[in-house]
Amino acid sequence: MGTAALNEPRLWKDALPRLNAETHKYKRGHALVFSGGLTNTGAARLAAMSAARIGAGLVTVLSPSDALLVNASHLTCIMLRETRTIQDALDCIETRHVTAVLMGPAYGLGVKTRNDCITLLKKAKTNALILDADALSSFEEMADALFASIHSSQIAVVLTPHEGEFRRLFPDIADNEKLTKPEKASQAAIMAGACVVYKGAQTIVALPDGRYSYNDNGTPLLATAGSGDVLAGMITGLLAAGMPAFEAASAAVWFHCEAAKKYGAGVIAEDLPLMIPQIFAAFTGR
């Protein structure tokens, strides 16, 4: 096993994006989130708001044509852009200087999602790509194609599987009962060539170099629909703002748990981004 660290503020606090008198929105990074179709837009908006709340200076939702009106009716500070093809997305990423991209929440399962992910890994001019939800499940029984593309990509990649998604991507590792959860996450990170956020009651953030963090602030309050979309958006926002992948993912996991606990009973996914400023203020004085 590699180097283990308890996921707590001292692990990543110094890497958090800092504001000063010269800071403007473009310096804070630009996060981009892909939306699903007409009846599958909520996940992208949850992620986008989370990215904005945690520190990205600009956030854009890329929407297919049929979902433009429903997305527009729910977005205010989040920008919206019509995207008919993956080339439209690539053009936006380049011309709008996008620094982190999130693909997957409610995007849809199948060939299109797989092809779009591979294209982003090969061609997107961005610093980081986060693959979540449908972007992971679409590679069931085809994970080798994803891993090969990640290994040959120049982009920092973060994968955020829950238990079921982990099994779809890494079946042999998942079924090995001799391995602990940290060992499974670490082996998966090596196999994929990416930072792996193996979610659950205790979430492991693992890098291919053997480093991993484990949190002790988990809460069953997060067992609610959409909370994973919020976490993916938080990771995206911190990556967009310039944090390294390990620190960004670990910080987002910690903030995610603290936000749920601070809100308390009855928390739903929409509540979590609203708690982020209070969590920041509690330990940084921001």
C-alpha positions in Angstrom: 0.0 0.0 0.0 1.0 3.6 -0.5 0.9 6.6 1.8 -2.3 7.0 3.8 -3.6 10.3 5.2 -6.7 11.2 7.1 -8.9 13.5 5.1 -9.0 16.6 7.2 -8.3 20.3 6.5 -4.6 20.2 7.2 -4.2 17.8 4.3 -5.4 20.3 1.7 -6.1 23.7 3.4 -2.9 25.3 2.0 -3.9 24.3 -1.6 -7.4 26.0 -1.4 -7.8 28.9 -3.9 -7.0 32.2 -2.3 -8.6 35.6 -3.0 -6.8 38.9 -3.0 -7.3 42.4 -4.1 -6.3 41.6 -7.7 -8.6 38.6 -8.0 -11.2 38.7 -10.7 -13.6 36.0 -12.0 -11.4 34.9 -14.8 -8.5 34.2 -12.4 -10.8 32.0 -10.4 -11.2 29.5 -13.2 -14.0 28.4 -15.5 -15.9 25.2 -14.9 -18.1 23.6 -17.5 -20.8 21.0 -17.0 -22.5 18.9 -19.6 -26.3 18.7 -19.3 -28.5 15.8 -20.2 -31.6 16.0 -22.5 -35.0 17.6 -21.9 -36.1 15.5 -18.9 -32.6 15.0 -17.4 -31.2 18.5 -16.6 -31.4 18.7 -12.8 -28.1 16.8 -12.1 -26.1 19.2 -14.3 -27.6 22.2 -12.5 -26.9 20.8 -9.1 -23.3 20.2 -10.1 -22.9 23.6 -11.7 -24.2 25.5 -8.7 -21.9 23.5 -6.5 -18.9 24.4 -8.7 -19.8 28.0 -8.4 -20.4 28.0 -4.6 -17.0 26.3 -3.9 -14.9 28.7 -5.9 -15.0 28.7 -9.7 -15.3 32.2 -11.0 -17.4 31.2 -14.0 -19.6 28.2 -14.6 -21.2 27.2 -17.9 -23.8 24.5 -18.5 -23.6 23.0 -22.0 -27.1 22.1 -23.0 -28.6 20.1 -26.0 -31.1 22.1 -28.0 -34.2 20.4 -26.6 -33.2 21.3 -23.0 -32.3 24.9 -23.5 -35.5 26.4 -22.2 -35.8 24.2 -19.2 -32.2 25.0 -18.2 -32.6 28.7 -18.9 -35.6 28.9 -16.7 -33.6 27.6 -13.7 -30.2 29.3 -14.2 -29.2 32.8 -13.1 -25.5 33.2 -12.3 -24.7 30.0 -14.2 -24.1 30.6 -17.9 -25.8 28.5 -20.6 -24.6 27.5 -24.0 -26.3 25.4 -26.7 -24.3 22.4 -27.8 -25.4 20.3 -30.8 -22.2 18.3 -31.2 -19.1 17.4 -29.2 -17.2 19.8 -31.5 -19.4 22.6 -30.2 -18.2 21.6 -26.8 -14.6 21.5 -27.8 -14.9 25.0 -29.3 -16.4 26.4 -26.2 -13.8 24.8 -23.9 -11.0 26.4 -26.0 -12.5 29.8 -26.7 -13.9 30.3 -23.2 -10.7 29.1 -21.5 -12.4 26.4 -19.5 -10.1 25.0 -16.8 -12.2 22.0 -15.7 -14.9 19.9 -17.3 -17.5 17.6 -15.7 -19.1 14.9 -17.9 -21.7 12.4 -16.8 -24.5 13.4 -14.5 -27.7 12.4 -16.2 -26.0 12.7 -19.6 -27.3 9.3 -20.8 -25.9 5.8 -21.2 -24.4 4.3 -24.3 -22.3 4.8 -27.3 -22.7 8.6 -27.6 -21.5 9.1 -24.0 -18.5 6.8 -24.5 -17.5 8.6 -27.8 -17.9 12.0 -26.2 -15.7 11.0 -23.3 -12.9 9.6 -25.5 -13.1 12.8 -27.7 -12.7 15.0 -24.6 -9.7 13.0 -23.4 -8.1 13.3 -26.8 -8.9 16.8 -27.8 -10.2 19.0 -25.0 -7.9 22.0 -24.2 -8.5 22.0 -20.5 -6.7 21.2 -17.3 -9.0 18.6 -15.8 -11.8 16.3 -16.7 -14.2 14.8 -14.1 -16.1 11.6 -15.2 -19.1 10.8 -13.0 -22.3 8.8 -13.2 -23.3 7.9 -16.8 -19.8 8.7 -18.0 -18.6 5.8 -15.9 -21.5 3.3 -16.3 -21.3 3.7 -20.1 -17.9 2.0 -20.1 -19.2 -1.2 -18.4 -17.4 -4.1 -20.1 -15.4 -1.5 -22.2 -13.3 0.0 -19.4 -10.0 -0.8 -21.2 -10.9 1.8 -23.9 -11.4 4.4 -21.3 -8.3 3.6 -19.4 -6.2 3.6 -22.5 -7.5 7.1 -23.4 -6.8 8.4 -19.9 -3.2 7.0 -20.0 -2.5 8.8 -23.3 -4.2 12.0 -22.3 -2.5 15.2 -21.1 -5.5 16.1 -19.0 -5.8 15.4 -15.2 -8.7 13.0 -14.8 -10.8 12.3 -11.8 -13.3 9.3 -11.6 -16.0 9.4 -9.0 -17.6 5.9 -8.7 -20.0 4.7 -6.1 -20.1 1.0 -5.3 -22.1 0.0 -8.3 -20.1 2.1 -10.8 -16.8 0.9 -9.3 -17.9 -2.7 -9.9 -18.8 -1.8 -13.6 -15.4 -0.3 -14.2 -13.2 -2.6 -12.1 -15.0 -5.9 -11.7 -12.0 -8.0 -10.8 -10.8 -5.6 -8.2 -14.3 -5.1 -6.8 -14.8 -8.9 -6.4 -11.4 -9.5 -4.7 -12.5 -10.1 -1.1 -8.8 -10.1 0.1 -8.5 -6.4 -0.7 -9.5 -3.6 1.7 -11.4 -0.6 0.3 -8.2 1.6 0.2 -6.4 -1.2 -1.6 -9.2 -1.5 -4.1 -9.2 2.3 -4.7 -5.4 2.4 -5.1 -5.3 -0.5 -7.6 -8.1 1.1 -9.5 -6.2 4.4 -9.7 -3.2 2.6 -11.1 -5.2 0.7 -13.6 -7.1 3.8 -14.8 -4.3 6.2 -14.6 -6.5 8.7 -12.8 -7.5 10.0 -9.4 -10.3 7.7 -8.1 -12.8 8.9 -5.6 -14.4 5.7 -4.3 -17.5 6.9 -2.6 -19.4 5.3 0.3 -19.8 5.4 4.0 -16.1 6.1 4.0 -14.8 7.7 0.8 -11.3 6.9 -0.4 -9.4 9.4 -2.7 -6.6 7.5 -4.4 -3.8 8.4 -6.8 -1.8 6.1 -9.1 1.4 7.0 -7.2 0.0 5.3 -4.1 -1.2 8.2 -2.1 -4.7 8.0 -0.7 -6.9 9.8 1.8 -9.8 8.4 3.9 -12.4 10.5 5.7 -13.9 10.0 9.1 -16.6 12.6 8.8 -19.1 10.7 6.7 -22.8 10.8 7.4 -25.9 8.9 6.2 -27.5 12.2 5.6 -25.9 12.1 2.2 -28.0 9.1 1.2 -30.2 11.3 -0.8 -30.8 11.7 -4.6 -28.5 14.2 -6.2 -25.8 14.3 -3.5 -23.3 12.7 -5.8 -23.9 15.3 -8.5 -23.2 18.0 -5.9 -19.9 16.3 -4.9 -18.8 16.0 -8.6 -19.6 19.7 -9.0 -17.6 20.6 -5.9 -14.6 18.7 -7.2 -15.0 20.4 -10.6 -15.1 23.8 -9.0 -11.9 23.3 -7.0 -10.1 21.9 -10.0 -11.3 24.8 -12.1 -9.8 27.2 -9.5 -6.4 25.5 -9.8 -6.2 22.9 -7.0 -4.3 19.7 -7.8 -6.6 16.7 -8.2 -5.8 14.9 -5.0 -6.3 18.0 -2.8 -9.4 19.1 -4.7 -11.1 15.7 -4.5 -10.2 15.3 -0.8 -11.3 18.8 0.1 -14.6 18.4 -1.8 -15.3 15.1 0.0 -14.8 16.8 3.4 -16.9 19.8 2.5 -19.6 17.6 1.2 -19.9 15.7 4.5 -19.7 18.8 6.6 -22.4 20.6 4.5 -24.8 17.8 5.1 -24.1 17.6 8.8 -24.4 21.4 9.2 -27.8 21.4 7.6 -29.0 18.4 9.5 -32.1 16.3 9.2 -34.2 16.7 6.1 -31.2 17.8 4.0 -31.6 17.3 0.2 -29.2 17.8 -2.6 -30.3 21.4 -3.3 -29.4 22.4 0.2 -25.8 21.3 0.1 -24.3 24.1 -2.1 -26.0 26.7 0.1 -24.0 25.4 3.1 -20.6 25.7 1.4 -20.0 29.4 2.4 -20.7 28.6 6.0 -18.2 25.7 6.0 -15.6 28.0 4.5 -16.2 30.6 7.2 -16.1 28.1 10.0 -12.4 27.2 9.5 -10.9 29.9 7.3 -12.6 33.0 8.5 -13.6 33.8 4.9 
